[in-house]
Amino acid sequence: MPYIKKLRKKVGHEPLIMTSASGALLNDNNQVLLQARADTGDWGFPGGYMEYGEAFSDTVKREFKEDAGFEITPVKLLKIQDQNFYTYPNGDRVQPVNAFYLVKLVDGKHFATKPDETVKVQYFDLAKEPPKFFNDQHTEMWQILKEELSLK
């Protein structure tokens, strides 16, 4: 986040193209782990923006641990998403270019999440969406995952 804060100090609320990575972690019942975000309360796939010098795979590992509390490793790149736009409540506008991965646990150890980013994490059955996704990009990720698992 320090990188984004520094950037925003220079450009204000100008629209930005931001790179990010997110992951889909399935349990043994084919349920997917989602995070309830602290900023909106909406549900989304754990992930976030890259820091300068990171690769997409490094970003999803770091962000997943921060947001969901689990160490993961990327298994498969499901899609690069580049057609979504979002305006944050403070007016910041972004076009997030997101690398969406299928991931697996490194081990079952759970770490504390960042309380300013995550309210809770919960597994969801892919047959029933959570009450509200954070934005259209997360809704699209839900569909991508269902197609990957042939659950259209």
C-alpha positions in Angstrom: 0.0 0.0 0.0 2.9 2.5 0.5 3.5 2.5 -3.3 -0.2 3.4 -4.0 -0.3 6.1 -1.3 2.9 7.6 -2.8 1.5 7.5 -6.3 -1.9 9.0 -5.2 -0.1 11.9 -3.5 1.4 12.8 -6.9 -1.7 12.2 -9.1 -4.6 12.8 -6.8 -7.8 11.3 -8.1 -6.7 10.9 -11.7 -7.7 7.6 -13.2 -4.9 5.0 -13.0 -4.2 1.6 -14.5 -3.3 -0.6 -11.5 -2.0 -4.2 -11.6 -3.2 -6.7 -9.2 -3.5 -10.5 -8.5 -6.2 -12.5 -6.9 -6.6 -16.2 -6.0 -9.3 -18.8 -5.7 -8.7 -21.4 -3.0 -11.0 -24.4 -2.9 -11.6 -26.7 0.0 -12.3 -30.5 -0.2 -16.0 -29.7 -0.8 -15.2 -27.5 -3.8 -16.2 -24.4 -1.9 -14.2 -21.2 -2.5 -12.7 -19.0 0.2 -13.8 -15.4 0.0 -13.0 -12.4 2.2 -15.4 -9.8 3.6 -13.7 -6.5 3.0 -13.3 -4.0 5.8 -13.8 -1.0 3.6 -17.2 -2.0 2.1 -18.2 -5.2 3.8 -18.7 -6.8 0.4 -17.3 -10.2 -0.6 -14.3 -10.8 -2.9 -11.5 -13.1 -3.7 -8.4 -12.5 -1.6 -5.8 -10.4 -3.5 -4.7 -6.9 -4.2 -2.4 -4.5 -5.9 1.2 -5.2 -6.8 4.1 -3.5 -5.1 6.9 -2.1 -7.3 9.2 -5.0 -8.4 6.8 -7.8 -7.7 5.6 -10.5 -10.1 1.9 -11.4 -10.3 2.7 -14.7 -8.6 4.5 -12.9 -5.7 1.6 -10.5 -5.4 -1.1 -13.2 -5.0 1.0 -15.0 -2.4 1.6 -11.8 -0.3 -2.0 -10.5 -0.7 -3.6 -13.9 0.0 -1.7 -14.1 3.3 -2.6 -10.5 4.3 -6.3 -10.8 3.3 -7.1 -14.4 4.1 -4.4 -15.5 6.5 -3.1 -18.5 4.5 0.1 -19.2 2.6 -0.7 -20.3 -0.9 1.0 -21.1 -4.1 -0.4 -20.4 -7.5 -1.4 -23.5 -9.5 -2.9 -22.1 -12.7 -3.4 -18.7 -14.2 -7.1 -18.6 -15.0 -7.3 -15.2 -16.7 -5.8 -11.8 -17.0 -8.7 -9.4 -16.5 -8.3 -6.0 -18.1 -11.8 -4.8 -19.0 -13.1 -3.7 -15.6 -13.2 -0.2 -14.0 -13.9 0.9 -10.5 -14.4 4.1 -8.6 -13.6 3.9 -4.9 -15.8 5.8 -2.4 -13.2 8.5 -2.1 -13.3 9.2 -5.8 -10.2 7.3 -6.9 -10.8 5.7 -10.3 -8.9 2.7 -11.5 -8.7 0.2 -14.3 -7.4 -2.9 -12.4 -5.5 -5.3 -14.6 -5.8 -8.5 -12.5 -4.1 -11.9 -12.8 -6.6 -14.4 -11.4 -5.1 -17.7 -10.2 -6.3 -21.0 -9.0 -4.2 -21.5 -5.8 -3.5 -24.2 -3.3 -2.5 -24.1 0.4 1.2 -24.4 1.3 0.0 -25.8 4.7 -3.0 -25.3 6.9 -1.5 -22.8 9.2 -3.6 -19.7 9.6 -2.1 -16.2 10.2 -3.8 -13.1 11.4 -5.3 -11.0 8.7 -5.0 -7.2 8.4 -8.0 -5.8 10.3 -8.1 -2.7 8.1 -8.6 -4.9 5.1 -10.5 -8.1 6.2 -13.5 -8.5 8.4 -13.7 -12.2 8.0 -13.1 -15.1 5.6 -15.6 -17.8 4.7 -16.0 -20.7 2.2 -18.9 -20.4 -0.2 -20.6 -23.1 -2.3 -20.2 -22.2 -6.0 -23.9 -22.9 -6.5 -24.8 -19.9 -4.3 -23.2 -16.5 -4.6 -22.4 -14.4 -1.6 -24.8 -11.6 -0.8 -22.8 -8.9 -2.6 -19.5 -8.9 -4.5 -17.1 -6.0 -4.1 -17.2 -5.1 -7.8 -17.8 -6.4 -11.3 -14.3 -7.9 -11.5 -15.1 -10.2 -8.5 -18.4 -11.2 -10.1 -16.5 -12.1 -13.3 -13.9 -14.1 -11.3 -16.8 -16.1 -9.8 -18.0 -17.0 -13.3 -14.4 -17.8 -14.5 -14.0 -20.2 -11.6 -17.3 -21.9 -12.2 -16.4 -22.3 -15.9 -13.0 -23.7 -15.0 -14.7 -26.3 -12.8 -17.4 -26.9 -15.4 -20.1 -25.6 -13.1 -21.6 -23.1 -15.5 
